[in-house]
Amino acid sequence: MSSVKDAEARRVDSIVGGLEYLAQGFSIFDRELRLVTCNRRFLDLLGFPEALGTIGRPLADFFRFNAERGDYGPGSIDELVGERVALASKAEPHCFERVRPNGTVLEVRGTPLPDGGFVTTYSDITERKSWEESLQAAKQKAEEANQAKSAFLNMVTHDLRTPLTSIRSLTEILGDDPDIDAEQRREFLRIINAECLRLVRMINDLLDFAKIEAGRMDWCIVDLDAADLVRSAVASIAPMFAEKAVGIELTLPARARPIAGDHDRLTQVIINLLSNAYKFAPGKTGQVRVSLECGPSEATISVADNGPGIPIEKHAEVFEEFRQVVSANTTHPQGTQCSQPSASLS
């Protein structure tokens, strides 16, 4: 008989010893809600001192320890403990997530035992929850990007169709009416030319944006005169400003330091910013300020306008792909809106 008891004792010891190797916390409480056994992982995950894990310890002591250190929030300690003891006495299956004060997220699973009491496992799912939250955030961001892309494509379709419609209408008039006088003919041709140039700019923006996204943009880094670069970019877009009677104020330092960069791409960035300022600047009263400041090791080019501006809470969205950020009282301007992203990525 003693050999049978010894074998049974060894089996129990083996099972209890094996619990220490579990990645989960593990505890068993009997029908009197007293601790039968637990592993060290249980104590570590819940931040219990080793002395609390003695066999026969009432479950209420564990609840009281949590309540006294503030795990259950404000309230009477006795009431907080009593509520939890009453729930545990029902010995019903349960599964819930608990966030500890240190940020650890635990999944708690309890199962009633046939003779009363219950066995509970505690799993640290902090990393999994973080991954799930990251996945959800990425999914939401992808959905928002897809919606923004659809809106962007609709906007591009409209913006490309507008100058094409104008060009088609004017060419039809020129072809169908031989009696148009020379002055009106020149005006029509001027408008057609301006619309063609606008189309070219929009298409170039789209093509460059696609190249940047694909990582296929070629760069040619050379030493540049910053003042000449800014002056040339402003001069190239000045006629467009004149049509809308938008003024340009250019401020350059007496001596500009040379900078290293791609001449064509930097020019494009400046023109993109100027074009965006032009779109939002009010007609006739519009004013755009362009300035160049040279420091010991860098040059800063600034473009500012007196348009409606962008709310502070929208600043982070300015360089997002496929997104147009405007104030509440701003109507949709013409253009593909690739200026800001391409300026950022350039």
Contacts in CASP RR format, 6 or more apart in sequence:
PFRMAT RR
TARGET T0000
AUTHOR 0000-0000-0000
METHOD contacts of the structure
MODEL  1
MSSVKDAEARRVDSIVGGLEYLAQGFSIFDRELRLVTCNRRFLDLLGFPE
ALGTIGRPLADFFRFNAERGDYGPGSIDELVGERVALASKAEPHCFERVR
PNGTVLEVRGTPLPDGGFVTTYSDITERKSWEESLQAAKQKAEEANQAKS
AFLNMVTHDLRTPLTSIRSLTEILGDDPDIDAEQRREFLRIINAECLRLV
RMINDLLDFAKIEAGRMDWCIVDLDAADLVRSAVASIAPMFAEKAVGIEL
TLPARARPIAGDHDRLTQVIINLLSNAYKFAPGKTGQVRVSLECGPSEAT
ISVADNGPGIPIEKHAEVFEEFRQVVSANTTHPQGTQCSQPSASLS
16 37 0 8 1.000
19 26 0 8 1.000
19 37 0 8 1.000
19 38 0 8 1.000
19 39 0 8 1.000
20 39 0 8 1.000
20 40 0 8 1.000
20 41 0 8 1.000
22 39 0 8 1.000
22 41 0 8 1.000
23 41 0 8 1.000
23 123 0 8 1.000
23 124 0 8 1.000
24 41 0 8 1.000
24 121 0 8 1.000
24 122 0 8 1.000
24 123 0 8 1.000
25 38 0 8 1.000
25 39 0 8 1.000
25 41 0 8 1.000
25 42 0 8 1.000
25 45 0 8 1.000
25 121 0 8 1.000
25 122 0 8 1.000
25 123 0 8 1.000
26 37 0 8 1.000
26 38 0 8 1.000
26 39 0 8 1.000
26 41 0 8 1.000
26 42 0 8 1.000
26 119 0 8 1.000
26 120 0 8 1.000
26 121 0 8 1.000
26 122 0 8 1.000
27 35 0 8 1.000
27 37 0 8 1.000
27 38 0 8 1.000
27 39 0 8 1.000
27 42 0 8 1.000
27 119 0 8 1.000
27 120 0 8 1.000
27 122 0 8 1.000
28 35 0 8 1.000
28 36 0 8 1.000
28 37 0 8 1.000
28 38 0 8 1.000
28 113 0 8 1.000
28 117 0 8 1.000
28 118 0 8 1.000
28 119 0 8 1.000
28 120 0 8 1.000
29 35 0 8 1.000
29 36 0 8 1.000
29 59 0 8 1.000
29 88 0 8 1.000
29 117 0 8 1.000
29 118 0 8 1.000
29 120 0 8 1.000
30 36 0 8 1.000
30 115 0 8 1.000
30 116 0 8 1.000
30 117 0 8 1.000
31 91 0 8 1.000
31 115 0 8 1.000
31 116 0 8 1.000
31 117 0 8 1.000
33 58 0 8 1.000
33 59 0 8 1.000
33 60 0 8 1.000
33 85 0 8 1.000
33 88 0 8 1.000
33 89 0 8 1.000
33 117 0 8 1.000
34 56 0 8 1.000
34 57 0 8 1.000
34 58 0 8 1.000
34 59 0 8 1.000
35 53 0 8 1.000
35 54 0 8 1.000
35 55 0 8 1.000
35 56 0 8 1.000
35 57 0 8 1.000
35 58 0 8 1.000
35 59 0 8 1.000
36 55 0 8 1.000
36 56 0 8 1.000
37 55 0 8 1.000
38 53 0 8 1.000
40 50 0 8 1.000
41 122 0 8 1.000
42 48 0 8 1.000
42 122 0 8 1.000
43 49 0 8 1.000
43 50 0 8 1.000
43 52 0 8 1.000
43 53 0 8 1.000
45 104 0 8 1.000
45 106 0 8 1.000
45 122 0 8 1.000
45 124 0 8 1.000
46 62 0 8 1.000
46 66 0 8 1.000
46 100 0 8 1.000
46 106 0 8 1.000
46 122 0 8 1.000
47 100 0 8 1.000
48 62 0 8 1.000
48 65 0 8 1.000
52 61 0 8 1.000
52 62 0 8 1.000
52 65 0 8 1.000
59 85 0 8 1.000
59 88 0 8 1.000
60 81 0 8 1.000
60 82 0 8 1.000
60 85 0 8 1.000
63 80 0 8 1.000
63 81 0 8 1.000
63 82 0 8 1.000
63 84 0 8 1.000
63 85 0 8 1.000
64 77 0 8 1.000
64 81 0 8 1.000
66 72 0 8 1.000
67 73 0 8 1.000
67 77 0 8 1.000
67 80 0 8 1.000
67 81 0 8 1.000
68 77 0 8 1.000
69 101 0 8 1.000
70 101 0 8 1.000
71 100 0 8 1.000
71 101 0 8 1.000
72 80 0 8 1.000
72 84 0 8 1.000
73 80 0 8 1.000
88 118 0 8 1.000
91 112 0 8 1.000
91 113 0 8 1.000
91 116 0 8 1.000
91 117 0 8 1.000
91 118 0 8 1.000
92 112 0 8 1.000
93 110 0 8 1.000
93 111 0 8 1.000
93 112 0 8 1.000
94 108 0 8 1.000
94 109 0 8 1.000
94 110 0 8 1.000
95 107 0 8 1.000
95 108 0 8 1.000
95 109 0 8 1.000
95 110 0 8 1.000
96 107 0 8 1.000
96 108 0 8 1.000
97 105 0 8 1.000
97 106 0 8 1.000
97 107 0 8 1.000
97 108 0 8 1.000
97 125 0 8 1.000
97 129 0 8 1.000
98 105 0 8 1.000
98 106 0 8 1.000
98 108 0 8 1.000
99 105 0 8 1.000
99 106 0 8 1.000
100 106 0 8 1.000
103 126 0 8 1.000
104 124 0 8 1.000
104 126 0 8 1.000
105 124 0 8 1.000
105 125 0 8 1.000
105 126 0 8 1.000
105 129 0 8 1.000
106 122 0 8 1.000
106 123 0 8 1.000
106 124 0 8 1.000
106 125 0 8 1.000
107 122 0 8 1.000
107 123 0 8 1.000
107 125 0 8 1.000
108 120 0 8 1.000
108 121 0 8 1.000
108 122 0 8 1.000
109 120 0 8 1.000
109 121 0 8 1.000
109 123 0 8 1.000
110 118 0 8 1.000
110 119 0 8 1.000
110 120 0 8 1.000
110 121 0 8 1.000
111 118 0 8 1.000
111 119 0 8 1.000
111 120 0 8 1.000
112 118 0 8 1.000
113 119 0 8 1.000
145 321 0 8 1.000
145 322 0 8 1.000
148 320 0 8 1.000
148 321 0 8 1.000
148 322 0 8 1.000
148 323 0 8 1.000
149 321 0 8 1.000
149 322 0 8 1.000
151 322 0 8 1.000
152 322 0 8 1.000
152 323 0 8 1.000
152 324 0 8 1.000
152 337 0 8 1.000
155 324 0 8 1.000
155 332 0 8 1.000
155 336 0 8 1.000
155 337 0 8 1.000
156 202 0 8 1.000
156 206 0 8 1.000
156 336 0 8 1.000
159 202 0 8 1.000
159 334 0 8 1.000
159 335 0 8 1.000
159 336 0 8 1.000
160 199 0 8 1.000
160 202 0 8 1.000
160 203 0 8 1.000
162 334 0 8 1.000
163 195 0 8 1.000
163 196 0 8 1.000
163 198 0 8 1.000
163 199 0 8 1.000
164 195 0 8 1.000
164 199 0 8 1.000
166 191 0 8 1.000
166 192 0 8 1.000
166 195 0 8 1.000
167 192 0 8 1.000
167 195 0 8 1.000
167 196 0 8 1.000
170 188 0 8 1.000
170 191 0 8 1.000
170 192 0 8 1.000
171 192 0 8 1.000
173 180 0 8 1.000
173 188 0 8 1.000
174 180 0 8 1.000
174 185 0 8 1.000
174 188 0 8 1.000
174 189 0 8 1.000
180 188 0 8 1.000
194 243 0 8 1.000
198 334 0 8 1.000
201 275 0 8 1.000
202 335 0 8 1.000
202 336 0 8 1.000
205 272 0 8 1.000
205 336 0 8 1.000
205 338 0 8 1.000
205 339 0 8 1.000
205 342 0 8 1.000
206 336 0 8 1.000
206 338 0 8 1.000
208 217 0 8 1.000
208 268 0 8 1.000
208 338 0 8 1.000
208 342 0 8 1.000
209 338 0 8 1.000
209 341 0 8 1.000
209 342 0 8 1.000
209 345 0 8 1.000
211 217 0 8 1.000
212 341 0 8 1.000
212 342 0 8 1.000
212 345 0 8 1.000
212 346 0 8 1.000
213 321 0 8 1.000
213 345 0 8 1.000
217 265 0 8 1.000
217 346 0 8 1.000
219 261 0 8 1.000
219 262 0 8 1.000
219 265 0 8 1.000
220 262 0 8 1.000
220 263 0 8 1.000
220 264 0 8 1.000
221 260 0 8 1.000
221 261 0 8 1.000
221 262 0 8 1.000
222 260 0 8 1.000
222 261 0 8 1.000
222 262 0 8 1.000
222 263 0 8 1.000
223 258 0 8 1.000
223 259 0 8 1.000
223 260 0 8 1.000
224 258 0 8 1.000
224 259 0 8 1.000
224 260 0 8 1.000
224 261 0 8 1.000
224 263 0 8 1.000
224 266 0 8 1.000
225 256 0 8 1.000
225 258 0 8 1.000
226 256 0 8 1.000
226 257 0 8 1.000
226 258 0 8 1.000
226 259 0 8 1.000
226 292 0 8 1.000
226 294 0 8 1.000
226 299 0 8 1.000
226 301 0 8 1.000
227 252 0 8 1.000
227 253 0 8 1.000
227 256 0 8 1.000
227 292 0 8 1.000
229 259 0 8 1.000
229 263 0 8 1.000
229 266 0 8 1.000
229 267 0 8 1.000
229 270 0 8 1.000
230 250 0 8 1.000
230 252 0 8 1.000
230 270 0 8 1.000
230 290 0 8 1.000
230 292 0 8 1.000
230 301 0 8 1.000
231 250 0 8 1.000
231 252 0 8 1.000
232 267 0 8 1.000
233 267 0 8 1.000
233 270 0 8 1.000
233 271 0 8 1.000
233 274 0 8 1.000
234 248 0 8 1.000
234 250 0 8 1.000
234 270 0 8 1.000
234 274 0 8 1.000
234 290 0 8 1.000
236 267 0 8 1.000
236 271 0 8 1.000
237 271 0 8 1.000
237 274 0 8 1.000
237 275 0 8 1.000
237 278 0 8 1.000
238 248 0 8 1.000
240 275 0 8 1.000
240 278 0 8 1.000
241 247 0 8 1.000
241 248 0 8 1.000
241 278 0 8 1.000
241 288 0 8 1.000
244 278 0 8 1.000
244 281 0 8 1.000
244 283 0 8 1.000
244 284 0 8 1.000
245 283 0 8 1.000
245 284 0 8 1.000
245 286 0 8 1.000
246 278 0 8 1.000
246 281 0 8 1.000
246 283 0 8 1.000
246 284 0 8 1.000
246 286 0 8 1.000
246 287 0 8 1.000
246 288 0 8 1.000
247 286 0 8 1.000
247 287 0 8 1.000
247 288 0 8 1.000
248 274 0 8 1.000
248 288 0 8 1.000
248 289 0 8 1.000
248 290 0 8 1.000
249 287 0 8 1.000
249 288 0 8 1.000
249 289 0 8 1.000
249 290 0 8 1.000
250 290 0 8 1.000
250 291 0 8 1.000
251 289 0 8 1.000
251 290 0 8 1.000
251 291 0 8 1.000
251 292 0 8 1.000
252 291 0 8 1.000
252 292 0 8 1.000
253 292 0 8 1.000
253 293 0 8 1.000
253 294 0 8 1.000
255 294 0 8 1.000
256 292 0 8 1.000
256 294 0 8 1.000
256 299 0 8 1.000
257 294 0 8 1.000
257 295 0 8 1.000
257 299 0 8 1.000
259 299 0 8 1.000
265 346 0 8 1.000
266 346 0 8 1.000
268 342 0 8 1.000
268 346 0 8 1.000
269 342 0 8 1.000
269 343 0 8 1.000
269 346 0 8 1.000
270 290 0 8 1.000
270 301 0 8 1.000
270 303 0 8 1.000
272 338 0 8 1.000
272 339 0 8 1.000
272 340 0 8 1.000
272 342 0 8 1.000
272 343 0 8 1.000
273 303 0 8 1.000
273 339 0 8 1.000
273 343 0 8 1.000
274 288 0 8 1.000
274 290 0 8 1.000
274 303 0 8 1.000
275 339 0 8 1.000
276 339 0 8 1.000
276 340 0 8 1.000
277 288 0 8 1.000
277 303 0 8 1.000
277 304 0 8 1.000
277 305 0 8 1.000
277 307 0 8 1.000
278 288 0 8 1.000
278 305 0 8 1.000
279 333 0 8 1.000
279 334 0 8 1.000
279 335 0 8 1.000
280 305 0 8 1.000
280 307 0 8 1.000
280 308 0 8 1.000
280 309 0 8 1.000
280 326 0 8 1.000
280 330 0 8 1.000
280 333 0 8 1.000
281 287 0 8 1.000
281 288 0 8 1.000
281 305 0 8 1.000
281 306 0 8 1.000
281 307 0 8 1.000
282 306 0 8 1.000
282 307 0 8 1.000
285 306 0 8 1.000
286 305 0 8 1.000
286 306 0 8 1.000
286 307 0 8 1.000
287 305 0 8 1.000
287 306 0 8 1.000
288 303 0 8 1.000
288 304 0 8 1.000
288 305 0 8 1.000
288 306 0 8 1.000
289 302 0 8 1.000
289 303 0 8 1.000
289 304 0 8 1.000
289 305 0 8 1.000
290 301 0 8 1.000
290 302 0 8 1.000
290 303 0 8 1.000
291 301 0 8 1.000
291 302 0 8 1.000
292 299 0 8 1.000
292 300 0 8 1.000
292 301 0 8 1.000
292 302 0 8 1.000
293 299 0 8 1.000
293 300 0 8 1.000
293 302 0 8 1.000
294 300 0 8 1.000
308 326 0 8 1.000
308 327 0 8 1.000
308 329 0 8 1.000
308 330 0 8 1.000
309 327 0 8 1.000
309 330 0 8 1.000
310 318 0 8 1.000
310 325 0 8 1.000
310 326 0 8 1.000
310 327 0 8 1.000
311 327 0 8 1.000
314 325 0 8 1.000
317 323 0 8 1.000
317 325 0 8 1.000
318 325 0 8 1.000
318 340 0 8 1.000
319 340 0 8 1.000
319 341 0 8 1.000
319 343 0 8 1.000
319 344 0 8 1.000
320 341 0 8 1.000
321 341 0 8 1.000
323 337 0 8 1.000
324 332 0 8 1.000
324 337 0 8 1.000
326 332 0 8 1.000
326 333 0 8 1.000
END
